[in-house]
Structures are given as C-alpha cells and as structure tokens.
Amino acid sequence: MFLEPTYQLIKGYDIVRVEGYFVERFLNLCMSRNVSIWNVKKISEIETEIKTFQQDFHKLKTIANITKCRITIVSQKGGIHVLKQYQKRIPFLITVIGCLLMIYQLSTRIWQIEIAGEFTIPIDELCKELKEENVKIGMRKKDLDFDTIKSHIYRRRNDVVWMGFDVRGVKAIVSFVERTNIEDNSVRQSPCHVVSNQEGIVEKIFVREGTKVVEEGDFVQSGDVLISGKVTSLDGTIRMVHSDGEILLKTWYVGKATIPFEKDVPMPTGKKEYDMIVKFGNIPIKFRNNGTNFEKYDTIRRDEKLLVFQKYQIPIELMMTIYQELEIETIFYQKEQALELAKRQALWDLQRQRKVHLTDIPEDCMDVQIDDNAVTVTITVACIESVGVKNEITR
C-alpha cells in the first residue's frame, strides 16, 4: 500500500471537481463501471472533488452526461503532464543528465590518495612505491589490485610489515605499519658512541659499556661524545664496542615575552566578501573570483568535499575564500595587566620549548623589566634531564 501513491504519480492522475444535484449517483456509476477514483472530498452539497487516472477521464464524461453533472479538471499531476511541463526546458534537462553522467564517470576513479599510519619512512619513498604500482590520481577503482600491490611492496621493502587499503568514494586511504625491530637489532649489534643531544653541565654519568669521555661538572654541547665506543685494552689494542650508559645533564630553558602598554590590534568590522570555486574532478569552475576591495582584511579558506551518506566522497569540491574586513584599534594596558599577560606569554614560550605543562614558577626564576613603554618578563628554569643518543661509528 505504501507504493500506491508513487504508482499513481508515475501513471498520472487528474483532480476533478464534480458539480450537480446527483453527485452520489455519479459516484455509484463510477464504482459500477470500474472507474478508478480515490480521495473523494465533499466540498458542499452539490460539489465534490475526486482523483482519477488520466486515461479514465473520458469515462467520467459519459457518466456526467447521464447524471446531468458538470466535471472540471482542477489540476493534473504526474505522467505525461510532467513531460509537457518541461518540454520547453529540454536543453536544461539534457544539461542536468549530462552533469549526472559526468559525476558518475568521475566517481568511478580515484581523485585523492591519503597515506596514513605511524612510521618514520619518508613520505616521498612511500609515494614512489605506490607510483611504481600505478596507484595514482585519476586511476579507475577497478584497476586497484590490492593483493598484488601489497605483495610487490612487501618483496621490495623489508621495513613495511603491513599495508591496508580503504576506498571511500573517490578517496583512497593507504595505511602503512613499519617494522621497528630491524633497525633496533642492527644498532644494538654495531659499535657506536653515546653523544649529547642537549647543551648543559654533566650532573651524573654511569657507563655500562665503553669509555667515559666527560666527567661530572663538565660543560658539553649538543653533538659532543659522552661515552666512546672505542675501548683501549691493557696491551694497547683498541676494540670497538656498542657503548651504553646513563647521563644526567643540567640544562637551562629561557622563556621571554614583551607586552607594550599601547598595542594596535586588528579587529573585524563584520563586513565580508566571498570568492567561490566549484571543482569537478580536476576542472575548476569560477563563480566569483574578483578578490576584495578591503584595504585591511583577514582571509579564511574553506575547502569542502561533498560526501554521500556522510562517508563516501564524490569528485565535487567547493572552495570558498572569505575576506573579513579589519580595522586597527589601539588597546591600552595598565601596568598590572601588561605584567600578568607578559608572565603568561613567557610561560607559554617556556612550555613550547620544554613540551611539558608548567604551573608554579618560583619568583627567583623570573626577571621583570618595566620601562615607560612596555613590560618584559624573562623566565629561566634549570632542569635535570636524561640525555644521550647513540651514533654509529663509521670505519
């Protein structure tokens, strides 16, 4: 039953108004002569509206003559009337059908390749591997032979332990998992030095294997050898070992910020202008691309790929550039406000270097300079860090 309205619309029907004193007899004759009518709606004592198929309308004329009723077509829906309605718009319909066919054709190909996963292999090398297997932009989806591609790459590279393919619309996501134990085993077996990767003063050094090069209290720079992989025996012979140990270094970090009492800040006025480009595959169509007439402005770029069912991409991309007009406003800070803001920015600069979250900084680690124009805050903290990276000895 739920498909019946769709069937009626495809077949085409008329909404007919029946007027006369014998409307009931009119309806009874329609039923007895198998004329399809539905949605009978009484308007008044002598007026009724019905729906009937277009092909049965001539039968209604005969029944109307018998019952002395007058019938009038109120509107016509579906069927041939839709084609008549759009017969003057055939070029438009052809254009729409052509666009749909083009979208379908473009959707059968790959227009974006994304490489995902956690690995240290250069992206360029992985792209080159995929290119050798003819995985490229514009290729047909049915040409992607996943098993063959993975088999060839596995044979060429022993640092890739797993590959995965996921095709979503016109986007192919290639995932890589790197084999991490190959390099570790080779480094563990090869002779190497332990070198510093920081600058500071040696607080503690403990050698498990190798020769100690620095002492506690020595100042070292990044790249200096801390534990040598060259060991001299009692008879004077030199042998190469895989040096190992633990080194603690006292390092310093400095965060600095200056906040002026008067500061010019660009503020949005609320006025905006837009540029828009719709991209079908690799073909851009510019709807508006005139730039902006604003003297000072901020630019926001939005690229949106159309998705089907919130998951599958189709090869249509909307690229919009928004220009926001700006005007310069002068902000005035009190000394206390500028000092607090400078402390926060200096702390943020310090956290950016340390990559840790710092909260309470002692006052003796903070230097404050105030002049007539600005406040400058410098925060210096000392840390004890475990340092040292292994550097293979080249013969």
MARDRENNU-376654 format. One record per residue (C-alpha): x, y, z; residue in three letters. Coordinates in steps of 0.2 Angstrom, whole numbers, padded with zeros to 4 digits, always signed. Layout:
// residues N
XYZala ...
This chain:
// residues 395
+0000+0000+0000met +0014+0012+0003phe +0019+0011-0015leu +0002+0016-0021glu +0004+0035-0021pro +0021+0033-0031thr +0012+0022-0044tyr -0002+0034-0046gln +0010+0049-0048leu +0020+0039-0061ile +0004+0034-0071lys -0003+0051-0070gly -0019+0057-0062tyr -0032+0072-0063asp -0040+0081-0048ile -0058+0083-0055val -0072+0094-0047arg -0090+0086-0049val -0105+0098-0048glu -0123+0094-0049gly -0138+0088-0039tyr -0134+0069-0042phe -0116+0068-0036val -0120+0052-0026glu -0127+0043-0042arg -0112+0049-0051phe -0100+0041-0039leu -0110+0025-0039asn -0109+0024-0058leu -0091+0026-0057cys -0089+0011-0045met -0101+0000-0055ser -0091+0004-0071arg -0074+0000-0063asn -0068+0018-0065val -0054+0021-0053ser -0057+0036-0041ile -0050+0040-0024trp -0048+0054-0011asn -0066+0058-0013val -0068+0075-0004lys -0085+0084-0001lys -0084+0102-0004ile -0103+0107-0002ser -0120+0099-0005glu -0118+0100-0024ile -0099+0100-0026glu -0086+0085-0023thr -0068+0083-0028glu -0061+0066-0034ile -0045+0060-0041lys -0044+0048-0056thr -0032+0042-0068phe -0030+0052-0084gln -0034+0038-0095gln -0051+0036-0086asp -0056+0054-0089phe -0066+0051-0105his -0077+0038-0095lys -0081+0052-0082leu -0088+0062-0096lys -0101+0049-0101thr -0106+0047-0083ile -0108+0065-0081ala -0119+0066-0096asn -0130+0053-0089ile -0131+0061-0071thr -0133+0079-0078lys -0117+0084-0068cys -0103+0095-0074arg -0085+0090-0072ile -0070+0101-0072thr -0051+0097-0071ile -0044+0107-0056val -0026+0101-0059ser -0016+0087-0067gln -0002+0078-0058lys +0012+0066-0064gly +0013+0056-0080gly +0013+0064-0097ile +0009+0081-0089his +0026+0082-0082val +0034+0079-0099leu +0023+0093-0106lys +0028+0105-0092gln +0046+0103-0096tyr +0046+0101-0115gln +0052+0119-0117lys +0066+0115-0105arg +0074+0101-0114ile +0091+0109-0115pro +0091+0111-0097phe +0086+0093-0094leu +0100+0087-0106ile +0112+0098-0096thr +0107+0090-0080val +0108+0072-0087ile +0125+0076-0094gly +0131+0083-0077cys +0125+0067-0068leu +0133+0056-0081leu +0149+0066-0079met +0148+0065-0060ile +0145+0046-0061tyr +0160+0044-0073gln +0172+0054-0061leu +0166+0044-0046ser +0172+0028-0053thr +0190+0035-0052arg +0202+0039-0038ile +0205+0058-0036trp +0213+0059-0019gln +0226+0047-0011ile +0230+0049+0008glu +0244+0040+0017ile +0241+0036+0035ala +0249+0027+0049gly +0264+0029+0061glu +0281+0027+0053phe +0297+0035+0050thr +0299+0031+0032ile +0299+0047+0021pro +0283+0050+0013ile +0291+0053-0004asp +0298+0035-0003glu +0280+0028+0000leu +0273+0038-0014cys +0286+0032-0026lys +0282+0014-0021glu +0264+0017-0025leu +0268+0025-0041lys +0278+0010-0046glu +0262+0000-0044glu +0252+0013-0054asn +0242+0019-0039val +0240+0037-0045lys +0227+0051-0046ile +0214+0048-0059gly +0215+0029-0060met +0200+0018-0061arg +0195+0010-0045lys +0193-0007-0053lys +0211-0007-0058asp +0216-0007-0039leu +0223-0025-0036asp +0226-0024-0018phe +0234-0041-0015asp +0246-0039-0030thr +0251-0021-0024ile +0254-0027-0006lys +0264-0042-0012ser +0276-0032-0023his +0279-0019-0010ile +0282-0032+0004tyr +0295-0040-0008arg +0304-0024-0011arg +0304-0017+0007arg +0308-0026+0022asn +0304-0011+0033asp +0285-0012+0029val +0276-0026+0039val +0258-0022+0035trp +0248-0012+0022met +0230-0008+0021gly +0218+0000+0008phe +0202+0009+0011asp +0192+0017-0003val +0179+0029+0002arg +0171+0037-0013gly +0184+0045-0023val +0197+0044-0009lys +0209+0030-0006ala +0217+0029+0011ile +0233+0018+0011val +0239+0013+0028ser +0257+0008+0032phe +0264-0001+0048val +0283+0000+0049glu +0294-0014+0055arg +0303-0007+0070thr +0314-0021+0076asn +0326-0022+0060ile +0335-0006+0064glu +0335-0009+0083asp +0344-0025+0081asn +0357-0018+0069ser +0360-0003+0080val +0361-0015+0095arg +0375-0025+0087gln +0385-0011+0079ser +0399-0001+0088pro +0393+0016+0092cys +0396+0032+0103his +0384+0040+0115val +0383+0058+0111val +0374+0073+0119ser +0358+0080+0111asn +0357+0094+0123gln +0368+0108+0130glu +0372+0109+0149gly +0383+0103+0163ile +0385+0085+0167val +0377+0080+0184glu +0380+0061+0183lys +0387+0049+0171ile +0386+0030+0173phe +0395+0019+0160val +0389+0001+0156arg +0399-0002+0141glu +0413+0009+0133gly +0425+0023+0139thr +0419+0038+0149lys +0424+0054+0140val +0417+0068+0151val +0417+0070+0170glu +0404+0077+0182glu +0404+0096+0181gly +0410+0097+0163asp +0400+0108+0151phe +0395+0099+0135val +0387+0105+0119gln +0375+0095+0108ser +0385+0083+0097gly +0399+0080+0110asp +0404+0062+0113val +0399+0057+0131leu +0404+0039+0131ile +0416+0032+0117ser +0413+0016+0108gly +0432+0014+0107lys +0440+0004+0122val +0459+0003+0124thr +0465-0014+0132ser +0479-0016+0144leu +0491-0021+0129asp +0486-0005+0120gly +0475-0013+0107thr +0459-0004+0103ile +0442-0013+0100arg +0425-0006+0095met +0410-0009+0107val +0392-0004+0107his +0393+0009+0121ser +0379+0011+0133asp +0376+0021+0149gly +0366+0034+0158glu +0369+0053+0158ile +0360+0066+0168leu +0363+0084+0162leu +0358+0100+0170lys +0350+0111+0156thr +0343+0129+0156trp +0327+0135+0147tyr +0323+0153+0144val +0305+0160+0140gly +0303+0178+0136lys +0289+0190+0132ala +0287+0209+0130thr +0270+0217+0131ile +0268+0236+0127pro +0256+0247+0136phe +0249+0253+0119glu +0246+0240+0106lys +0237+0241+0089asp +0226+0226+0086val +0216+0222+0070pro +0198+0220+0074met +0184+0213+0062pro +0171+0226+0057thr +0158+0212+0052gly +0159+0216+0033lys +0163+0201+0022lys +0166+0197+0004glu +0167+0180-0004tyr +0176+0171-0018asp +0169+0154-0024met +0176+0140-0035ile +0167+0123-0038val +0179+0109-0044lys +0173+0094-0054phe +0187+0082-0053gly +0202+0092-0059asn +0191+0105-0068ile +0188+0121-0058pro +0173+0132-0062ile +0174+0150-0055lys +0158+0158-0050phe +0166+0173-0042arg +0185+0176-0041asn +0187+0195-0040asn +0197+0197-0024gly +0192+0210-0012thr +0191+0229-0011asn +0195+0229+0008phe +0211+0239+0012glu +0215+0228+0028lys +0207+0211+0029tyr +0209+0193+0035asp +0207+0178+0024thr +0199+0162+0028ile +0200+0147+0016arg +0187+0133+0017arg +0188+0118+0006asp +0173+0106+0007glu +0172+0089-0002lys +0155+0083-0004leu +0150+0067+0005leu +0136+0054+0001val +0129+0047+0017phe +0142+0057+0027gln +0155+0044+0022lys +0158+0042+0003tyr +0167+0056-0007gln +0161+0062-0024ile +0173+0071-0036pro +0165+0088-0032ile +0174+0101-0021glu +0168+0118-0015leu +0182+0130-0012met +0177+0146-0004met +0188+0161+0001thr +0181+0173+0014ile +0188+0190+0016tyr +0184+0199+0033gln +0187+0217+0034glu +0198+0223+0048leu +0201+0240+0056glu +0215+0244+0068ile +0210+0248+0086glu +0223+0254+0100thr +0222+0244+0116ile +0229+0252+0132phe +0235+0240+0146tyr +0238+0245+0164gln +0254+0240+0171lys +0247+0226+0181glu +0238+0219+0166gln +0253+0220+0155ala +0263+0211+0168leu +0251+0197+0170glu +0250+0195+0151leu +0269+0195+0149ala +0270+0182+0163lys +0258+0171+0154arg +0266+0173+0137gln +0284+0169+0144ala +0277+0154+0152leu +0269+0148+0136trp +0286+0151+0127asp +0294+0140+0140leu +0282+0126+0139gln +0284+0126+0120arg +0302+0123+0122gln +0300+0110+0136arg +0285+0102+0128lys +0278+0100+0146val +0265+0109+0156his +0272+0121+0169leu +0261+0129+0183thr +0270+0137+0198asp +0287+0146+0193ile +0297+0152+0208pro +0299+0171+0209glu +0318+0170+0209asp +0317+0162+0192cys +0308+0177+0185met +0316+0193+0179asp +0304+0208+0176val +0309+0224+0167gln +0297+0239+0166ile +0300+0255+0157asp +0289+0269+0150asp +0283+0259+0135asn +0282+0240+0139ala +0284+0226+0152val +0297+0212+0148thr +0297+0196+0158val +0311+0183+0157thr +0309+0166+0165ile +0324+0155+0167thr +0322+0137+0174val +0335+0124+0177ala +0331+0105+0173cys +0340+0089+0176ile +0337+0078+0160glu +0342+0061+0154ser +0352+0064+0138val +0362+0054+0125gly +0359+0047+0108val +0368+0033+0100lys +0379+0037+0085asn +0385+0023+0075glu +0404+0023+0072ile +0409+0023+0054thr +0425+0014+0050arg 
